[in-house]
Every structure is written in C-alpha cells, then in structure tokens.
Amino acid sequence: MTSYSLVALDMAGTTVDEGGLVYTAIADAVAESIGTPVPADVLQRWKGTSKEEAIGGILGELGEDASPSRVAAVFQIFMARVEAAYRESPPTPIPGVLEMFDELRAAGVRIALQTGYTAEVAGSILTGLGWTVGGTVDALVTSDTVAASRPAPYLVFHAMEATGVTDVRRVLTAGDTPNDLGAGMNAGARFVVGVTTGSFTREQLLAEPHTHILDSVAELPTLL
C-alpha cells in the first residue's frame, strides 16, 4: 500500500508556473484603489489565502476601508488585471508535474487541486493549460466554495470529500507558502510538504511547521 492515497496540491507556484502574476495583480489593484504602493511584507503575509481575503487583509493592515463593498470593488480591479496578465503570459505547468500526475495515478493516488483562486479564475487557468477535472486531476476545490481559505483546513477537507478519501492520515498536502503549510497542519495531514518553486525560499519554509520541504512538487513520488 502506498503511504498516501490523496495529494491535495496548491496551484500557483506549486503545480502551475504563473510567474507571480496573481500577487502582482493584487498589489497593483490595491495600490490603484488607495493611491499608494503595498509594502512587500504586508503582501507576503497574505500569500496562499483566498484573493478576497488577501485584499481585505491588506486593506485592513494599511488602515484602509476593508468593508465587503470596498473589497468587492478592488477584487473587480484585480480580476481585470489578472485576466489581462494571463492573456499576455499564459501559465505553464511546473516542469515534471504531468509526469508526476501519471506516476501517482498509476500507484492509485488521487489528485486534487485546491486553491485560493475563485472557480472562475481556476477554471480559466485549467482551460489554458488544457487540463480537465476527471481527466488530468480528480478534483478542483476553490476558495469561493469554503467558509474560510488557508490557513484554515477546509480546502483540504473538501478535497478529501470530492475524492472520497476519509482518512486524513492518508493525505499529502503541498504548497509554496506558509499559509499552505498551515492549512495542511491544521487539517492533520500525514504529509505537509513545502515546495520552493513559488515566492518563498527554503529557509522561510523551513521556519514553518511542515513534514517535508522539496525543490519541486514533481518529487512527490519519492514519498510514496
């Protein structure tokens, strides 16, 4: 028997290389709204959460109006920016990811993508990659379908529900941010893996609770 039966994987920076476009778009959208740049350390703290939560959190930290209507208005600016950015620079798979999917599938492991994107954004990324739910991966869980995004554990739990996996000790989570690691730990997953293909260094991820730090999610079969 394999050591895990479900991998719940983050998208941007973990399985998908989008060049950091999403967080650039968030920072630009907030800056456009408030008329001043977003400090890098403030942006960093909100990486890995849902994009609406990130916008609200950034506005709140900067002492700005973070009401639902304000967050919704900034989110619309963000959506316009990220859609334009993806048209100009389409995301690509992290090298080795498709081969990793094949290897895990051959071992009977189910694959779920769980993301801080909304279903609309995540769906457009999958379409651009030519990936399908039921074909390339077994499930997709997005931030707009859960009560709270990372580091809450609900994306992981919904990935389990969507794939029929009931034992969290048979789950591996992987992501490139401290909030990804926090969600995996809060869910009680047996494997909580950080990867260095995103915007955080190995040293930064090592400082967070985790079970493994890998150079790439493509290395996950080594943990089977």
Salt bridges, closest charged atoms under 4 A:
ASP10 OD1 - ARG150 NH2 3.08
ASP28 OD2 - ARG81 NH1 3.87
GLU32 OE1 - ARG81 NH2 2.88
ASP41 OD2 - ARG45 NH1 3.82
GLU61 OE1 - ARG45 NH2 2.60
ASP138 OD1 - ARG105 NH2 3.23
GLU161 OE1 - HIS158 ND1 3.86
ASP167 OD1 - ARG169 NE 2.97
ASP180 OD1 - ARG150 NE 2.92
ASP215 OD1 - ARG202 NH2 2.70
